[in-house]
Amino acid sequence: MFPLGSVLLPGAVLQLQVFEPRYSALMNTVMATTQEFGVTLIERGAEVGGGDQRLPVGCVAKVLLAQPLGEGRWILQAIGTDRFSVDEWLPEDPYPVATVCRFGPTSAEDAELFEVARTSPISTLDAYSILAAENSQLRRKLLHSALAHVEELRQAQRQWG
């Protein structure tokens, strides 16, 4: 698992520079096995150093490109695929690990909603709400609300200069 301060949505490209020893170890495992890892949003805390609190729904990241830079550093590019829910966080030795339940494949309708969410200037929490929503109808409603909020903010900025 790779907790981040941003949300990975299905279809989104994730670019990371890995430098912490625990995530270097994660990359070694990922590249030797499935070439996938989970990304969850950090609710409280920082990306570096551990001790963070994480939200329970995330997205699988499939590695597209991974370049070791030496001294445990990596540059990597991955793409979001399936959503998942964390069942249980396990001891972090040496990196975050969890048991998860993958949701079904992303439907064509959800793929379109995720694409709009990825390319819109919505907040991180709005993106997380869309990722975590139980169904397409709720995702559509949340996306509409988030976009309406963005428009309200733009109108206020124009009004107040």
C-alpha atoms as one frame of an Amber mdcrd trajectory, in Angstrom:
protein
   0.000   0.000   0.000   1.176   3.505  -0.819  -0.734   6.163   1.169  -0.656
   9.582  -0.521  -1.992  13.082   0.007  -3.877  12.812  -3.285  -6.555  10.532
  -4.700  -5.835   8.057  -7.474  -8.900   7.520  -9.648  -9.347   4.680 -12.151
  -7.763   5.692 -15.450  -5.550   8.371 -13.883  -1.804   8.303 -14.437   0.274
   8.470 -11.257   3.867   9.623 -11.350   5.995   9.121  -8.254   9.556   9.578
  -7.179  10.204   6.948  -4.519  12.938   7.712  -2.001  11.861   6.457   1.434
  13.459   3.089   2.311  10.074   1.528   3.129   8.701   2.408  -0.311  11.902
   1.298  -2.026  11.278  -2.087  -0.393   7.668  -1.933  -1.619   8.871  -1.254
  -5.168  11.246  -4.226  -5.037   8.324  -6.474  -4.017   5.907  -4.968  -6.556
   8.336  -5.314  -9.452   9.148  -8.916  -8.505   5.462  -9.903  -8.287   2.216
  -8.389  -9.561   3.477  -4.934 -10.586   0.479  -3.548  -8.697   0.048  -1.734
  -5.398  -2.764   0.051  -3.616  -3.058   3.807  -3.200  -5.102   5.275  -0.363
  -5.709   8.867   0.654  -4.063  10.087   3.840  -6.761  11.561   6.072  -4.357
  12.961   8.674  -0.582  13.134   8.734   2.141  13.448   6.122   3.242  11.340
   3.156   6.792  11.075   4.473   7.688   9.370   7.721   4.634   7.258   8.529
   2.219   7.612  11.420  -0.565   8.776   9.116  -4.278   7.930   9.227  -5.792
   6.654   5.980  -9.227   6.585   4.419 -10.653   3.121   3.690 -11.303   3.208
  -0.074  -8.474   3.315  -2.587  -7.432   2.426  -6.093  -5.079  -0.205  -7.464
  -2.084   1.257  -9.303  -0.689  -0.859 -12.166   2.944  -0.039 -12.913   3.497
   1.164 -16.479   7.123   2.227 -16.098   9.574   1.859 -13.222  13.127   3.105
 -13.391  15.495   2.405 -10.506  17.841   5.342  -9.925  20.184   3.647  -7.467
  20.482   4.034  -3.703  16.893   2.807  -3.308  15.342   5.587  -5.402  12.805
   4.958  -8.158  10.870   6.962 -10.684   7.639   5.307 -11.567   4.543   5.782
 -13.643   1.391   3.791 -12.921  -2.263   3.901 -13.896  -5.292   3.559 -11.630
  -7.338   0.441 -12.319  -9.761  -1.134  -9.802 -11.262   0.423  -6.706 -10.892
  -1.413  -3.404 -11.909  -1.194   0.238  -9.425  -1.851   3.032 -10.581  -4.695
   5.277  -7.659  -4.494   7.698  -4.344  -2.691   8.024  -1.570  -5.137   8.881
   1.736  -4.433  10.635   3.997  -2.202   8.536   7.092  -4.292   8.123   8.784
  -2.771   6.220   6.004  -0.930   4.313   2.223  -0.422   4.708   0.242  -3.593
   4.025  -3.509  -4.218   4.109  -6.019  -6.867   3.224  -8.461  -5.454   0.705
 -11.641  -6.302  -1.139 -11.598  -5.269  -4.787 -14.804  -3.934  -6.214 -15.869
  -5.175  -9.632 -14.370  -3.817 -12.832 -15.027  -0.173 -13.647 -18.119   0.140
 -15.843 -18.105   2.304 -18.961 -20.374   4.826 -17.204 -18.081   5.003 -14.174
 -15.025   5.329 -16.431 -16.616   8.437 -17.959 -17.424   9.873 -14.530 -13.889
   9.209 -13.305 -12.499  10.874 -16.439 -14.528  14.026 -15.798 -13.455  14.004
 -12.139  -9.767  13.558 -13.117  -9.827  16.476 -15.523 -11.880  18.883 -13.395
 -10.573  21.265 -10.736 -12.482  19.565  -7.906 -11.105  19.193  -4.401  -9.248
  16.138  -3.147 -12.099  15.298  -0.781 -14.646  15.579  -3.594 -12.506  13.221
  -5.706 -12.329  10.797  -2.772 -16.115  10.938  -2.290 -16.594  10.086  -5.966
 -14.107   7.199  -5.697 -15.766   5.843  -2.544 -19.390   6.216  -3.725 -21.350
   2.973  -3.765 -22.808   3.279  -7.245 -22.789   5.240 -10.511 -25.897   7.228
  -9.631 -24.335   8.521  -6.411 -21.021   9.203  -8.197 -22.872  11.266 -10.818
 -24.684  13.253  -8.106 -21.440  13.916  -6.184 -19.607  14.948  -9.344 -22.426
  17.321 -10.315 -22.335  18.880  -6.839 -18.537  19.247  -6.911 -18.636  20.898
 -10.343 -21.414  23.255  -9.209 -19.240  24.252  -6.244 -16.298  24.970  -8.564
 -18.557  27.180 -10.682 -19.805  29.035  -7.586 -16.200  29.717  -6.561 -15.348
  30.994 -10.039 -18.346  33.322 -10.008 -17.346  34.655  -6.573 -13.789  35.255
  -7.798 -15.082  37.176 -10.809 -17.415  39.211  -8.629 -14.807  40.100  -6.008
 -11.873  40.304  -8.410
